[in-house]
Amino acid sequence: MGQVYEMKPKKTKKPVRPKNIVIILLAVYLVYTLSAQYIAISKSRTEEARIQAQIEQMKKENEKLKDEIERMQSDEYIEKIARERLGLIKSGEIMFVDVNHGEQDSDN
């Protein structure tokens, strides 16, 4: 005789419950919110690093300017500027002016 086959009933789909929908929507919202927060924190850290580097650069520049101010207030620097720019001389010195210097430049 022939074999007897048992027919299984088709699986019926379970109805989607509102509770499950709320849980899924809540999970999606949490993932979205956490991702947005992670991106914001990452951008903030990058900006902080850039600003820290800028602060360090400004500190170095500030130190250079302080050194330059200190150097400019020295007697040697003031004397140098007085001689070079103002043409001043110390008492007892003789100033020599090269009158041929201008002619040599125009010949070349």
C-alpha positions as a Markdown table, in Angstrom:
| # | Residue | x | y | z |
|---|---|---|---|---|
| 1 | Met | 0.0 | 0.0 | 0.0 |
| 2 | Gly | 0.9 | 3.5 | -0.3 |
| 3 | Gln | 2.5 | 5.7 | 2.2 |
| 4 | Val | 0.5 | 8.1 | 4.3 |
| 5 | Tyr | 1.8 | 11.6 | 4.3 |
| 6 | Glu | 0.9 | 13.9 | 7.1 |
| 7 | Met | 0.2 | 17.4 | 6.0 |
| 8 | Lys | 1.4 | 20.1 | 8.3 |
| 9 | Pro | -0.8 | 23.1 | 8.7 |
| 10 | Lys | 0.7 | 26.3 | 7.1 |
| 11 | Lys | 2.3 | 28.6 | 9.6 |
| 12 | Thr | 0.1 | 31.4 | 10.4 |
| 13 | Lys | 1.7 | 34.8 | 10.7 |
| 14 | Lys | 1.5 | 36.2 | 14.2 |
| 15 | Pro | -0.2 | 39.5 | 14.3 |
| 16 | Val | 2.1 | 42.5 | 14.8 |
| 17 | Arg | 1.3 | 43.9 | 18.2 |
| 18 | Pro | 1.4 | 47.6 | 19.0 |
| 19 | Lys | 3.8 | 46.8 | 21.8 |
| 20 | Asn | 6.4 | 45.3 | 19.4 |
| 21 | Ile | 6.0 | 48.3 | 17.1 |
| 22 | Val | 6.7 | 50.7 | 20.0 |
| 23 | Ile | 9.8 | 48.7 | 21.0 |
| 24 | Ile | 11.1 | 48.7 | 17.4 |
| 25 | Leu | 10.5 | 52.5 | 17.0 |
| 26 | Leu | 12.2 | 53.2 | 20.4 |
| 27 | Ala | 15.2 | 51.1 | 19.4 |
| 28 | Val | 15.5 | 53.0 | 16.1 |
| 29 | Tyr | 15.2 | 56.3 | 17.9 |
| 30 | Leu | 17.9 | 55.3 | 20.4 |
| 31 | Val | 20.3 | 54.2 | 17.7 |
| 32 | Tyr | 19.7 | 57.5 | 15.8 |
| 33 | Thr | 20.1 | 59.6 | 18.9 |
| 34 | Leu | 23.3 | 57.9 | 20.0 |
| 35 | Ser | 24.8 | 58.1 | 16.5 |
| 36 | Ala | 24.1 | 61.8 | 16.4 |
| 37 | Gln | 25.6 | 62.3 | 19.8 |
| 38 | Tyr | 28.7 | 60.3 | 18.8 |
| 39 | Ile | 29.2 | 62.5 | 15.7 |
| 40 | Ala | 28.7 | 65.7 | 17.7 |
| 41 | Ile | 31.3 | 64.6 | 20.3 |
| 42 | Ser | 33.7 | 63.6 | 17.6 |
| 43 | Lys | 33.4 | 67.0 | 15.9 |
| 44 | Ser | 33.8 | 68.7 | 19.3 |
| 45 | Arg | 37.0 | 66.8 | 20.1 |
| 46 | Thr | 38.4 | 67.6 | 16.7 |
| 47 | Glu | 37.7 | 71.3 | 17.2 |
| 48 | Glu | 39.2 | 71.2 | 20.7 |
| 49 | Ala | 42.4 | 69.7 | 19.3 |
| 50 | Arg | 42.6 | 72.4 | 16.6 |
| 51 | Ile | 42.1 | 75.1 | 19.2 |
| 52 | Gln | 44.7 | 73.6 | 21.5 |
| 53 | Ala | 47.2 | 73.6 | 18.7 |
| 54 | Gln | 46.3 | 77.2 | 17.9 |
| 55 | Ile | 46.8 | 78.1 | 21.6 |
| 56 | Glu | 50.2 | 76.5 | 21.6 |
| 57 | Gln | 51.2 | 78.4 | 18.5 |
| 58 | Met | 50.0 | 81.7 | 20.0 |
| 59 | Lys | 51.9 | 81.0 | 23.2 |
| 60 | Lys | 55.1 | 80.5 | 21.2 |
| 61 | Glu | 54.5 | 83.7 | 19.2 |
| 62 | Asn | 53.8 | 85.6 | 22.4 |
| 63 | Glu | 57.1 | 84.4 | 23.9 |
| 64 | Lys | 59.0 | 85.5 | 20.7 |
| 65 | Leu | 57.3 | 88.9 | 20.9 |
| 66 | Lys | 58.2 | 89.3 | 24.6 |
| 67 | Asp | 61.8 | 88.4 | 23.8 |
| 68 | Glu | 61.8 | 91.0 | 21.0 |
| 69 | Ile | 60.4 | 93.7 | 23.2 |
| 70 | Glu | 63.0 | 92.9 | 25.9 |
| 71 | Arg | 65.8 | 93.1 | 23.2 |
| 72 | Met | 64.5 | 96.3 | 21.8 |
| 73 | Gln | 64.6 | 98.0 | 25.2 |
| 74 | Ser | 68.3 | 97.2 | 25.6 |
| 75 | Asp | 70.9 | 100.0 | 25.3 |
| 76 | Glu | 72.7 | 98.2 | 22.5 |
| 77 | Tyr | 69.7 | 98.0 | 20.3 |
| 78 | Ile | 68.7 | 101.6 | 20.9 |
| 79 | Glu | 72.3 | 102.6 | 20.0 |
| 80 | Lys | 72.2 | 100.5 | 16.8 |
| 81 | Ile | 69.0 | 102.0 | 15.7 |
| 82 | Ala | 70.2 | 105.5 | 16.4 |
| 83 | Arg | 73.3 | 104.9 | 14.3 |
| 84 | Glu | 71.6 | 103.2 | 11.4 |
| 85 | Arg | 68.4 | 105.0 | 11.0 |
| 86 | Leu | 69.1 | 108.4 | 12.5 |
| 87 | Gly | 72.8 | 108.7 | 11.5 |
| 88 | Leu | 73.8 | 109.7 | 15.1 |
| 89 | Ile | 77.4 | 109.3 | 16.3 |
| 90 | Lys | 79.0 | 109.3 | 19.7 |
| 91 | Ser | 81.0 | 112.3 | 20.8 |
| 92 | Gly | 84.6 | 112.1 | 19.5 |
| 93 | Glu | 83.7 | 109.9 | 16.5 |
| 94 | Ile | 84.1 | 110.9 | 12.9 |
| 95 | Met | 81.4 | 109.9 | 10.4 |
| 96 | Phe | 82.5 | 108.9 | 6.9 |
| 97 | Val | 80.1 | 109.0 | 4.0 |
| 98 | Asp | 80.8 | 107.0 | 0.8 |
| 99 | Val | 79.9 | 109.4 | -1.9 |
| 100 | Asn | 80.8 | 106.9 | -4.7 |
| 101 | His | 78.4 | 104.3 | -3.4 |
| 102 | Gly | 75.5 | 105.8 | -5.4 |
| 103 | Glu | 77.5 | 106.0 | -8.6 |
| 104 | Gln | 78.5 | 102.4 | -8.6 |
| 105 | Asp | 74.8 | 101.3 | -8.3 |
| 106 | Ser | 73.8 | 103.4 | -11.3 |
| 107 | Asp | 76.7 | 102.0 | -13.4 |
| 108 | Asn | 75.7 | 98.4 | -13.0 |
